[in-house]
């Protein structure tokens, strides 16, 4: 990583409705994986990559998250909070944080990945881009035979049996330069999709940085079950100091 100090914003204001019933009582960032909260793993990873200041954007069940993480002293980081009085989407909460540096990370608070946050941040700063999006290749199998028809006579031009489509998807991890905030309306819901469309429309410099390691967005019960199934195998990649024999 560069010697530039890394600041991170963790987005933890959502209701986690897709992860019910696990989130009926506790907020999604506190749902345990391998015996510790999802977002606790992320905080430890950021601390390991020398991130000294983390701001958590909270809304739903904010008091529970704040009580659990406190000031971050037990992870040797400075941890503070930005409290939304209404949901502002993925990017909207950034307008409430007054002390953002020139470059910073933004991350969903429910992600398991072995991405090197320091290298990702350093690559963004070195590139000069306004935004860098960490991406991951996903494959989607169509469970049907797919026909392609041509002219008005509906003549079949091609046929594929259960084709597989490949996509680069956002990992929910972003590096931003502060100038992107000029595109974000104050105190209004504004999502990642809104920001991307706005930047692309204006021809601004937004880049993708693919990751080919481990990544799991814990958004659904199936994802959560997989996270716990994978934990023993991947803990050494997520938190090397906590791996068996580490």
N, C-alpha and C positions, 0 to 999 in steps of 0.2 A: 504493500500500500504506500501511497504518498505520505509525506509528513503532515499533510493538511488534516486538521482535526475533523473528525467525522461526527455529524449530528444526525440523529434518527428520529423520525416521527412514526409511532406505532398507532395504527387506526383500530380502535377498540370500542366504537360507539354503536355497532349494529346489534340487532336483537337476536340474531342467530336462529331465525325461524326455521331454516332448512335443516338445522341440526337437532330439532326437537325429536324425542323428549329429553335429550341430554341437557338442553338449555332451558328447561322449564323453570329451574330453580337458580342456576348459576349462569353468568354470562359466558359466551363462547370462549373468550381468551383464558378463562379459568378452568375449562374442562381438562381433566388430567390425561396425559399420555405418558405411559411408563412411570406413573407415580408423581408427576409434576405437571403444573399448568402448561398448556401449549405456549402461552406468551412468556412464561418463565424461561422456557428453553430458548426462545428468541432473544430475550434480554441477556442471558448467559452468553449466547453466541456473539451478540453485539459487543459485550464487554470483552470477550476474548479477542475480538478484532479491534480493540483499542478505541471503541466508541465510549466517550466519557459523559455524554449528555443525551438522554432520551426523553422525549415528550410523548405522553400517551393521550391521544384524543379520545375522550369518553363522552357517553350520553346515557345509553340504557344501562341500568344497574351500575352507575359510575362509582357509587360509594363502596361496593364490594371490591371492585378492581383497585381502587385507591387504598382500601384497607389492606389488601393482600400485598401489594407491591411497595407501599410506603414511599420513602424517598430514594429507594434503590441502594442504600448503603450496604446491604448484605451482598450485593453483587459488585460493589466498588464502582458504581456509576451514579451520576446525578440524574434522578428521575423526577419529572414534574408532570403536570396535567393541564390539558386544555379542555374545558367543559363546555359542550354544546347545549344550548337550551332548546334546540330542536334539531332533528336529523339534517345534516348538510351534505350527505353523500360521501364519496371517496375523497374528493379534492377540496370541496368547500371548507372543511375544518381548518385548512392551512391558513385561511384568511384571518383566523382568530389568534394566530401565534405571532406575536409582535417581534420576537428576537431571532427570527430565522437567519442563518448565515447565507453567504453567497451560494453555497452548494449544500445539499442535504439529501438524506434518504427518506423515503416514505414507504411503509410496509403495512400490509394487512396483518392484523394481530392473530392470525390463525393458520400460519404456514409452517410446514416442516420442510427444510431444505438444507443441503450441504453446500450451498452457494457461498463462496468466499466474499462476504460483504465488503471487506476492505478493498479487494482487487476490483470489485464491481464499481465501487465508489471512485476509486482512483482512475479507472478507465473512463468514467463519465467526465471527471474533472479535466483529464488530459485531452479529451476529444473536442472540447469546446461546444458540445451540443447543449441545447436548452433542456432536453429531457432524454434520458436513457431508460429503456424498458427491458427488464430481464425477462427473457422468453424461454419457452419450453415446447418441444415438439410433441403434439398429441396426435394419435391416429384414431380415426373413427371408421368402423366397419358398417357398411350399409347392409342390413340383413335381408336384402331382396335382390333379385336380378334387375339391373337398371338398363332401360332401353333409351336410346337417343333417336329421336325422330326428326326428319329433315323438313321437306317441303309440305305444301298444303295437302298432298295426298297421304300424309302421315307415314311415309315410307320409313322403315327402320334402317338407320344408318350404322348403328353399332349396338353391341350388347356386352354387358359386364356382369358376371355372377358375383354378387356380394363384394363389390369393390371396396378398397380401403383408401380413405382420403387422409391426407396429412396436413396439419395446421401448426403454425407457430402461435402459441397462446401466451397471454400475459401471465406472469407468475405472481402478480400482486406485489412486486418489488420494483420501486422506481427510484432513480436518482434525478433530482431536479436542480436547475439553476433558478435563482430567486425570481428572475424576470418572467417565469411562467405565471406568476401570480397576477401579472397585469391582465391576463386573460380570464381570471376567476372573479365572478361577481361576489361582492361582500354580503355575507349573511343570507345567502341563498343556496339551496341544494345544487350541487355541481359535481357530476361524477367523472370518473376516469374516461368514460366514453365521450362525454362533453369536451373534455380537454383534448383528447386525441383528435376528434373531428375538427375542433377549432384550430389546432396547430397545423394539421394537414391542409385545411382550407387556406391557411395563410402562407403555406409553403415554408414553415419554420423547421428548424433542425431538430428532429426527434428521431432517435436511433434505437435499434433493437440489439441486445447483446444475448445471444443464445446460451443456455446452460444445458449440459448433457449429463448432469449428475442426478441426485435425488431431489424430487419436489413433490409435495402433496399439499393441496389446498383442502383443509378440513372443513368442507361446507355441508356435507351430507352424512347421515349415519353410516353409510357404507365406507366413506372416506375415513371416518373416525375409527371404525373397526379395523380398517387396514393399517392405520397409524399405529394402533396398539399391537397388531400382529407383526408389523415391521420393526417395532422399537428395539428389540433385543439385537437385531441384525444391524441396524443403522446408527445406534447410539454412539458408536465409535466415530462415525463420520459427522454427526451433529455436534457432539460434545466429547472430544477425545479424552479429556481428563476423567470422564465418568464411565468410560468403556471398561468392561471387565479386564483387569490386569493393567489398566491405563495409569 
